[in-house]
Amino acid sequence: MKLSVIIPIYNEVESIREIVKRVQNTKLAWEIVLVDDGSKDGTRDLLKEMDNQGNIRVVLHEKNQGKGAAVRTGMDTALGDIMLIQDADLEYDPRDYPTLLKPLEEGIADVVYGSRFLGGPRRVVMFWHMVANHLLTFMTNILYNTILSDMETGYKVFRREVIEGMPLHAKRFHFEPQFTAKVLKRKYRIFEVPISFNPRDYSQGKKIKLKDAFEAVWTLLKYRFVD
């Protein structure tokens, strides 16, 4: 399988070199697609140096549109058979790639979610953020008759054919519920695996806000009844 790792980026000058290094160290990425979403902190200068170095390709948004927009650009650009979304902020560990890819390699899944709540090692922080994640996942399970443990996870891996012809419009963090809703309605096989998680807090640059939770609720309700 040819694995495309898609990394949406916004103002990650301190972490971008390290996350790319960690992805490369797995020896599993056929290509790494870096999508900068209008960074203003010097990230773009680093990316221009990295473009076309080995298996790295860089795409630049002229202005900030949101994580979902960057992910969608990455999916449109990626050429691999399997796509893996990797945040740039070092919260998710590429050493989990073999665990994430195994259900796809074995042919028992079309989509794999890396769950932060299935017993993997994690840093203990941000109680209310965890509560919000659990509530959104619970709402997903009720609306779509499923048993996910972590709908909002940033680690989503899927076969290329899953997104072919799938209309995705989310520009911000509500990409996660929109993608999940459409995958569930299309009856694709989702498999969850435990991952490690090292969350940063807002003083360290975490970007998701309370309004994103309300957007997620609206997105889950909307796509329960429309395509």
Secondary structure by P-SEA (a helix, b strand, c coil): cbbbbbbbbccccccaaaaaaaaaaaccccbbbbbbcccccaaaaaaaaacccccbbbbbbcccccaaaaaaaaaaaccccbbbbbbcccccccccccccccccccccccbbbbccccccccccccaaaaaaaaaaaaaaaaaccccccccccccccccccccccbbbbbcccaaaaaaaaaaaaaccbbbbbbbbbbcccccccccccaaaaaaaaaaaaaacccc
